[in-house]
Structures are given as structure tokens and as C-alpha cells.
């Protein structure tokens, strides 16, 4: 039997000692479980915990395990690509924020979810729930004239909010990941132009993550009297009620709307419906609220001093992972979109009792792994010797890789590999000489 060299967890080719895009399940840190946590009140909580994507450390606090962390990084990279395309510059601000800027904005005693900590030196800090108090004076230290505007900066970072009731898995946590973007402008027209571009970039992000989102008008909150915009993924698991027109793009959050289901759409006259949604992101026109507090000003071309206008744009990265699960699953487990799946392919090797046939199954599987790797296909290989076929198939469904390939005694008799999409009930046999090309085409097609 072929005995490949391997680093723990990674398969290595015979020609080159470098880790390829394959993880052996026999070496994977996390394990699946059939038990459902008592507080798993949503699909993402159930399946992410059962599949070993995350581990709950406390209410609303999670460790991201290897499979879940791969999903999270892919989501972050999609966001990074689209926000970079806006011309925004990535930075990283501290999670430990000094008290003084929060006092300056008057929010130290008004933000009820703020975690506050006291140093042994006697100074007080906040764990970053949001970063207007940091980013505004930061930018103020560099902006001098209208030549310095517009400018936009963003970060992908951990946030902390003291939620009274953390719930719905990674949708509402006390510690969570977020991408927050801030833009700074000379004029309202310039702010509104960037705002629209950011809105379009957000729609691209969500589409690339396999989500169909509605742009929903919502309250401007404490920042502005104008509407802000939420990006809502329609699902029965949603926390928000959305008034949505079936005939045009109009949608409003029911909380702030003077309309109700059945009323005429103000844009086209059709009868409004009501659906539930998960808020996947939001954008705000901040106006001068924070720039006035920190005296963020610039010298205009006529020599006058003016206050910078600001916008902010947020996407919860860990929340987005949970949203994808809520929008794409069945009773057996997760159905990951190709763009964010931990691995493209779940390769299942069914081990027969006969030694000679067992060796053929392993040799065929190893050869397939190598060939898929050379084509850039990421593989989660179920090479476990002591697990039944039924359990392997159940784990493949739970973990939700987009494509399942099975090498077995039955498939070898046909010189084939069994092919099954996670989103389909049907399977087929594909000849061994064709399987790599077909898998590559499946992974790369839009």
C-alpha cells in the first residue's frame, strides 16, 4: 500500500514537501457530534457547533476552529477585495479604547452595551464596540486641507458588546468580528456619491457570499435624522420585520415605518408584503456628529475652515457566516456556497475489508487528491478507517462541502468516482480519467 508522507493534517505530494489544499479528517482537530446544544436556538448555532466549525466558550463567545476559521477568512477576503476596490485603505485600530474620546462624544454613559474595564493604574477603558471615537481623531491628525479629501479607511477587527441576551449562535454575540469602513468628505454631494458606491459594493459582497439581499430603509438612529440603509437577507430565522414590495425594490424596516403590510407601495402602488430578515450589514450618513466633536476640519479652496462630513459602513464578518448558514441549509446540515466553503470537495474513501481492494481504494484516493491539488481544488478527505459509510455520508452532509466524491469498491469496478452535489439528491458516476477536469470546471464556474 502507498504510504504518503504527511505533515499532521496536511497531505504532501511525493515530489515536493509543501502542504497542499487537502485536509485529512483523520488528522482534523475538530470532530462532529450528533448532540444538539440545549441553547442552540437557530440553524447556525446547531450546525456550526455540531460540525465543529466553532466551539462555544461562554454565552455569545466562540472559538473559531479550523473549518470555521477557513470560512471566516474567505468571507473576510471577499469583503477586503470589494472594499479595496472602492479605494479605501485598510488599517487596524485598538480594541482597547481610552475613556476620554468617549467622554468627548458624550457616549461613555449612554451606550448601554459598552464593556468598561479599569486598569490597575486607575485609568478606564472601553472594549471596542465601535470605532468612531478612535477613527475620527486619527483622521483629524492627518487631514489639513481639501486636497486631503475624500479619504476612506477600514478595518476588520474584533468587537465587544455587552448584550443582555446573546442568542442565535454567531448572529448575536458579545464578541464578534466586524468590518467597519469610515469615509470623510468635503461636500455632501461627494459623501452621497461614495455612499452609493459603498451600497453597490455591499451588494457585490453579499452576492459573492451566495446571499440574496434586500436594501432596506431604516432609521438613522442617533447619528442622523435621515434614513440609513440595512442589507437584509430574507429568511424565517430573521429577527427583523421587513415591509417589502413584490413589484419593485422598495423595502422598509417595519420598526420605523408609518406603513403596514397591505398598504400601497409609495413607489409603484403594489400591496406591500411583510417578511423576516437578518441584517447582514448597514450604512449610515454620519453628517458632522463626530467630526464636530473632535474638531475634524479642513481649509477649503477659498481659505475658509469647514467641518468634514462622515459616513460609516459596517458588515459583521462572523455574523455573515451565521447568516449564510441560516440561508443555505437543509435538515441534514449546511450547504456552503462554493465561494466560502472550507473546502470545495468532500472526498469520501469507503474502506472495504478485503486488503487488496482496500489498497486500491487508498491508492485511487491519493492519486485523486494529488491531481485535484494541482488544479487548485481544495479537498477535505475522509480517510478515516474506523468509521462506517453511513457516518461518513452523514458527516459530509453536515459539513456541507459543495461537491462530494466517493471512491469505493463499487466505483472502482466501473473505473469511476461517484459524484454528488450537496445541493442535489442525485448522484452519478464519472470516469476516473474525467473526474479532475469536471471537478475543476465545477469549482471555477460562476
N, C-alpha and C positions, 0 to 999 in steps of 0.2 A: 504494500500500500504506500502511496506517496505520502511522505511526511513533510509538509511545508514548514519552513522556518517562519516563526512569527513573533512579533512583539506582543505582549499581553494586550489583547483587544483588537489588534490590527493584523491583517493578513499581509505577508510580504511576498513579492514576486521572487522567483529564483534568480533572476538576472540582476536585480537591483535591490539593495536593502533600504527601501524607503516605504513609509506607510501609505497604503492606498486607501481608496474610498470604500472600504469594506470593514464592517464590524461583525465579529463572530458573537452570536448570542451566548455561546458557552463562556465567553470572557466578559460579557457586558456587566457593568457594576449593578445596575438596577434589575429587578425581577418583576414579572407580572404577578397579579394576585386576583383571586376571584372575589375576595371580600369587598364590600362596599362600605366606606366610612359612614358612620351614623349621621354626620353632618354634611354629607355630600348631597347638597340640595339643588344641584344643576348637573347637566351633562358634562360640562368641562371639569367640574370637581370630581365626578365619578370616574371618568375615563382617563384623565391625566394622572390621577392617583393610582388607579388600577393598573395602568400601563407602565407605571414607573417613570413618567416624564418629570414629575415633581414629587417632593416629599414635604408634607406639612409639618412645620416646626412649632407653630402656635397658630391661633386663630388669625387668619389674614397674613401669615408669614410663611414663605415657602423656600425650600432649596430647589434649585433647578438642576436636575440630574442629566446625564449625558444626552439622552434622546430629546428631552425638553429643551435643553440648552442649545442644541443644534437648530431646533425650530425657532427659538427666540433670536438667535444670531441671524438666521435667514430673513426673518421679519425685519430686524434692525437694518440689515444691509439693503433691503428693498427701500425702506424709508430713507436711508442715507443717500442712495442714488438719486431719488426723486427730489430731495431737499437740496442736495448739492447742485442739481440741475437748475434750481432757482437762483443760484449764485450766492446762497447762504454759506457762511463759514462756520465750521464745527469748532466748538470749544468745550471745556469741561469746567464747571463751576463747583464749589464745595457743597457737600451735603450738610455740613455743619455751618450754620449761618449765624453770625453775631446778632445780638438783640437790637443794637442801635438802628440799623436800617428799617427794621420792622416798627420801631417806635416812630421813626420819621414818617412812615406812611400811615401811622395810626392803626396798624393791623395786629400789633403784638397782643392786644387784649380782645380783639374782635373775631379772629379766625379760630373757631372752636375746635378744629381738628389738628391744631398745631402741637406737635410734640416739643416740649420745652425741657432743656437739661441745664443743670448748673455745674460749672466747673469747680474744682477744689480751690481755684483762685478766687472764687466768688462771682466770676462773670457768668452771664446767662447766654444761652444759645438756643436756636431752634433747629430741629432736624428738617431739612428742606422739604416743605410741602409744595412749594412753587418757588420761582426764582426771579420774580420781578424786582424784589428788594436787593438782589445781587447784580443782575444784569444791567439795570438802569444806571447806577453809579459807575459800573465798569465801563459802559459805553461812553458815559459822560467824560471819563478821563481821557478819551481819545478824539471825540468829536469837537471840532472848533468852529468850522465854517460850513457853508452849504456845499463846498467841494467834498466834504466828508460823508455826504448823504446822497442817496439812501445807503443803508448798510443793514445786513441781516446776519444774526448769529444763532446757532442752535447747539443743543447738546442731547445726548442720550445717556440718561443717568437714573439712579435710584431715588425715589421719593418716599416720604413718610407722612402718613396721615392717621390721626388717632380716631379712626372710625369707631363709633359706639358698637356697631354690629358688622363685623367683616362677614361677608356672605358671598355665595355664588362662586366658589372656587377662586380662581385668579381674576375674576371680574371686579371684585371689590376687596382690596387688601389693605393692610396697614403699612406694608412695604411693597413697592411695585416699581416697575420700570416705566420711564416716560421719555418721549422725545418732545422737547419744548423748543420752539422757534420764536424768536423775537425780531421784529423789523422796526426800523427807525427812519422817519421820513421828514422831508422839508415841507411838503404840502399834502392836503387831504386827497387831492387827485392822485398823487403818487402813492399814497397809502392804499387807496382803493384799487389802484391798478395791481399792486403787489398782492393785495388781499385776494383778488380774483385769480391770480396766477397760483397762489397757495391753495385755494379751493380746488383748482383743477389738478394740482399736484397730488392733493389728498385723494381725489377720486382715482388717480392712477395707482397710488399706493394700495388702496383697498381692492381695486380690480386685480392687481398683480397678486394679491393675497387670496384671490378666489372669492371675494365678497361682493355682493350687490348692495350698494349703499344708497340711501336717500339723503339729499341735502335738506336739512330741516331748519326752519327759522325757530330761534329760541330767544329767551330773554337775554338782554345784555348784562344782566346781573348787577354787581356793584360797580362794574367798570364804566358802562355807558348806557344811555337811555335807548340806544338803537338796538336792533336785533343783532344777535350773534348767530352763528350757524353751527349746527351739530351734524355729524355724519352718522346716521342711524342704520344699523343692519336689522332688517325686519326678521323677527323670529318670535315664536311664542314664549321663549325664555326671557324676552326683553323686560327691562324694568320701567321703561318709559312708554307712555301712550302717545301715539302719533296720529294726527289728523292728516290724511293723505288723499290727494285727488287721484282717481283712477284714470283720468284722461290727460293730465298734464303733470308737470314736475312740482307743483305746489305742495308743500308739506309744512306743518307747524307742530311744535311740541304742545300737546293738549294743556299742559300746566299754565301756559301764558296766553293761550288763545282765547279770543272772545267768541270763537266759532265752536260748533259741536258737530258730531257725526250726523250726517244727513243734510247739513246746511249746504248752500250753494258755494262752490269754489269761487273765490274772489278773482281768479284769473280766467277761468273758462266756463263757469256756471254749472259744471257737473256736481253731482252729490258727493260730498266728502265721506270717506270711509275712515275707520279707526283701526289701527294695528299696533302691535307691541314692537319695540325696537331696543337694541343695545347700542348705546352711544360709543362709537369707536374712535371719535375724535371731535375736536371743536376748534373754532377760530373766533377771535374777538378783535374788534377795533377798540384799543385801549384809550384812544384820544390822548389827552395830556395828563391823565391822572397820576402816573408815576413820574413822568418827566418833569412836571411842575414840582413834585415833592423833592426831587433831587437836583433841581435847577439844571436839567439837561437842556441846554440852549445852544444856538449856533448863530454866527454872524451871516446874515443874508447878503445878497449881491448889492443891496442898497446901503449896507453898513448897519442896518438895524439888527437888534437882538431878538430872536424868536425862539419859541419853545418847540422842541422836537415832538412829532406825533409818533405814536407807537401802535403796533399790532402784535398779538400773540396767537400762537397756533400749536395746539397740543395733540399728541397721539399717545395713549397708554400702550407701551410695547407689550408688556406682559398681559395686559387686558385684551390686546388684539389677538394674542394666541388663544386665550379663552373664548373670544368671540368667534374665531374660526372654527373651533370645536363645536360651539353651540349651533353654528350654521351648517356644519358638514359632519354629520354622524348618522348612524342608524342604531338599531338595538344591540348590535354586536360590538360596536366601538367607533373609533374615529375614522373619517375618510379625509386624509390630508390632501389638499391641492398640491400638485407637483412642485410648485414654486417654493413651498415652505416645509415640505415633508422632511423628516430627519434623514431619510434615505429614499431614493427613488424606487428601489426594488426590495421586496422581501423574498429572499431565496430560501426555499424550504427543501432540505435534504431528508427524504424518508429512508431510514436505515433498515434494510431487511436483515433477517437473522443469518442468512447464508453469507459466509465470509467473502467469497469471490464476488458475489453481486454487490455486497456492501462496499467493497473496494472500488468497484466500477462506479457506484453512485458517488462516492467521495471524489474519485479522480475526475469524473464529469463535472461535479460541482466546483472543484478547484479550478479546472480549466475555464469554466464559465465565468467564475469570479475574475480571473486574470483578464479575460477578453473584455468583459464589461468595464473593468477598470481602465483599460487602455482607451476606451471610448468615452470616458468621463462619467460613467454611470455609477451612482452611489448604491451600495448593496448592504443590507442587513441580512447576514447569512445565519439561518437557523441550523447550525451544525450540531446541535445537542444530540447526544447518543442515547440518552435515557429518558426521552420524552416521546409520548405517543403521537401518532399522526393527528389525532383529533385535537390534542392540546396544542400542537404546533399551528394547526389551522386556526384555532380559536385565538391564539396569541397574534397571529398575522392579522386577523380581522380587528382585534382590539387595538393594535398598534397603528394600523391604518396606512401602511405604505401604499402608494398609488397602484403598484403592479406587484402581483405575486407570481413567482416562477417556482415550479416544483420539479425536482429531479427524483425519480423513484424507479423501482424495478419495472413498473408498468410503462413509464415513459421511455425507459431505455430500450424496451422491446420494439418500440416504434421509432427509435433513433430520434426522439423528440424531447421537448420540455413542455410541461403543462403551463399554460398562460392564462391568468385571470386578473382582470382589473378589480380593484377594491370596490369600485362604484357599480360593478355589474355582478349578476348572479351566474352568468355563463362563463365557462372555461373552454379552452381549445388546446390542441396540441400543435406546437410549432417545431419544425425540423431543427435539429441542433445546428446545422450549418447556417440557418436563417435567424436564429434567436437573438444574437447580439445586435445585428443590424436593425431588427424590429424593435428591440428594447431601446436602442439609441434613438431611433426615429420617434418612439413614443415619448421619451424624456425631453427631446428637443422641440417637438411640435407645440405650437401655441394652442 
